[in-house]
Amino acid sequence: MRIDRLGLTTVLALVVPALLVGGALVGSGALNWGQVACWLAFLSALTAGFGWFATLLGRERAGTIARTAFRVQWVALLGGAVFLWWILFHHQFQYQYVHDYSSRDMPGKYVYAAFWGGQEGTFLLWSLLTTTLGLILMRWKHPLTQPSMFFLNLPIIMLTFVGVVRGPFLASRAAYTDGVGLNPLLQDWWMTIHPPVLFTGFSSFVVPFAIACAALLKRDYDGWVKPVLPWAVLSTAVQATGFIMGGVWAYKVLGWGGYWGWDPVENGSLIPWLCNIGLVHGLLVQRATGSLRRTNFFLAVTSYVLVLYASFLTRSGVLADFSVHSFAASDEWRIPGGLGGFLLSLIAMAGLTGYGLLLSRLREIPRATQQLGAFSRESFMWLGQLVFMLMCALVAVGMSAPLITRLFGPPSNVQTSYYNLVNGPLAVAMGLLLGIAPLLRWRQHEPESFVRAALPAAVFAVLGAIVAVAAGVRTFIPAAIVFAMAFALAANLAVTLRGFKAGWKHGVAFLGHMGASVLLIGVIASSGYGLATQVQLPQGQRRHALGYDLVFQGMRRDAEGKDHAIIAVNGDGRAFTANAKFYWSDYNQGYMKKPHIERFLTHDIYISPLEMVGADEAGGTWFAVGETRQVGNVKYTFQSFLPEPGDGKMKLTANVIADIGGRTVPLKPVMEVSMGGGRPVMTPAYLPSGGTVSIVNADPNNGGRVMLALPGTERDRASQTLAVEVSTKPFINLVWLGAVVMLASAFLSMIRRALDLRREPVRAQKVESAA
Amino acid sequence: MNLKIILAVALLAAAAAVGVTSFKKTMTPYIGFAEARSASGLVQVNGKLADKNYVLKPQEQFLSFKLRDEHGEVMPVEYRGVIPGNFDQAVSVVAIGKYEGDHFEAQQLLVKCPSKYQAEADKAAKGKTS
């Protein structure tokens, strides 16, 4: 990096006042260094924005200021991030964010993930990632670089502004000595890397958006295609990595047995990705034939707008009543100046800029010199693009249902079956197009030679469908999907092999098609045709389910103090011990359950603990006021309740008299109920003999009753019964295999497109048409 | 008209038709208790637990409770299926189902607990201040 005098002046003009003023403010206690970093990032982003704006007006020298300010901004954001990690690792609970998302007892390997535990840290991460991508884009030597950087910097100005107003460095509202901690569901290895990967994916959509805007502004309607391709494929690849990680986490941790649930958060990351895949294929068509210019600009802008729209839906709280998965409190979006309003203005900014530029240039963008040929690769790729856009639109409509229906009447939501209903037929069309397009040549193809090329694939597809029907797939759409995907698999296998003979670059993309078809066949098999049953397992007794022998051996506590249910299982020619986490979480005020997954080549056995049956009910004896019961040689009489309302709590003391062979002992077990919900806290009373009497449950209605746990009648640990769900996931390995192949293909394609950038355009054209 | 345009129009029309019918078929309006009593299809209602006197029978996978909406109206709800593990701590409950005879028969429950995904400052301030 060469810094000339102007650059040096910029650095000094930004950093010196920041250090002096910031230092003074930190000294006086008005700000902390994290907030100073946020301010510096915001002011640098503004400076960079003005700099690049000046270059658009022809002031080339301003580019130096802009680039330098942009680097300062990156350093400031990195400083903010390091500071956030530092206060997290050092348990600085004077920061509200540290208190809200971490705690002293949190395992160190999860502390760093608390960074993105909440909204404020997430926005900081988003700013940092976008700026990092900008640093890479800035190295690109091209007339479109400066205008692209201007457009890339626009959302960063707004994101860093959030950092200033609502950063993660606000002081605590009270003097805390410990924090709330991070949701245990998120305390998982996959969860520590899944959010940053998804956020890299989300952030990366800004680059195609920025290059498209720059190309529209500079009227360079074809020159942007080659340089934008590696970026567009990068988004495809990174976002797909995020999906797969999320899917693995859901499958291995959440225990409901699936990897994809059509939740608003999942849908929100799916729609820009679908749009982006449409863009990638449109760009390839434009490069080979010169058509789809307008469509590609539209898709590049829309992908980013959808990223912002999805963030709005899931982070503003508008869907809070419709999803258990929303991140925000339900009133967040109504607050003026809240994140909802901010995200809406971000959408407005990106939409007005992108669509405004496209509309203003729409008439002058040249049409293709040659129309899309009737029977050619580009025609079928265009249809495929259409299918992706339809999937995207229908998923977007579904996830927006509460907003759309609110316009006409009571807000409604669609069941998740909606997504399967609409995407099923589209997946069939997708599979057929996925098989047909790669077999065709650009421009024009003779139907006879296509039939010859497609015949083996069609035969394979018919065989695949017959096998599927024989294996029990008896409904039309799933069978049709298997047929179409088998066709796509075989057709792309042929094309991939042919491509690899000519060099790896010619085969990688089609390898991705194969991965996608294998993935979808796996999805059909594993989600629709597994067996599931619920079974009660009394400890030590043999039970049968789905042909497996299960014996619940008891609970075992691990080093972290978490309980595991241990079940000996015998079946499918294998004897194994299932070990499923099943413990009480104070954080969630509920039982955390992690399934045991026993993997076989052709299927998984999925054992998910449901609950300990009867553990609470067997725990005590109900007493009405004045009632006396004898247990062993002790007579207990429940005399009265003493309720004491306190600060957000209700303290309930039961007055119990124990009569032990004529000697009476007053006992006062206590139960404290917090009004905000939460598990009641019980304080037992002690008998002279050493036993304890505690309240298990209380019922102030019906004249007042109390359930007491008495020595000798206490729940008998040996007679616990565990309820589990046992299910099989046939061919789940196809899902992971397909996903990994698809992912490898996407990353290799990205490298290939980046390498293409260094070649002569003419040669790149040839490579494309040879495949 | 070439083949490509015909295919595209057919695809669009088919997707629109499937989209609209699926949307209507799976739509569950979010409505008040009074409307829920007279609604025909699946609906969603939400409210808070009216009291802690609910009946939970894990063995039979049966749950019966009373839901109170924001107007203070109370409606009995019954649910048969896997009991949500955090039901005891529910702050508010979304029930999807339909009204049958004298109660709302839920097919699906969404249980919302405090601080599941976002720390709730008030609760925390109460619990852990020194």
Interface residues (C-beta under 8 A of the other chain):
Chain A: Q96 H99 D100 Y101 G118 Q119 R173 A174 A175 Y176 T177 D178 G179 V180 N183 D321 F322 S323 V324 H325 S326 F327 A328 A329 L372 A374 F375 S379 W382 L383 L386 V387 L390 L394 V397 G398 A401 P402 T405 G409 P410 P411 S412 N413 V414 Q415 S417 Y418 L421 V422 P425 L426 A429 Q534 Q536 Y587 N588 Q589 G590 Y591 K593 L610 E611 V613 G614 D647 G648 S674 G676 G677 G678 R679 D699 N701 A723 E725
Chain B: N2 L3 K4 L7 A8 L11 L12 A14 A15 V18 G19 S22 F23 K25 T26 M27 T28 P29 Y30 I31 E35 L42 Q44 N46 D51 N53 P58 Q59 Q61 V82 I83 G85 N86 D88 Q89 A90 V91 V94 I96 L110 V111 K112 C113 P114 S115 K116 Y117 Q118 A119 E120 A121 D122 K123 A124 A125 K126 G127 K128 T129 S130
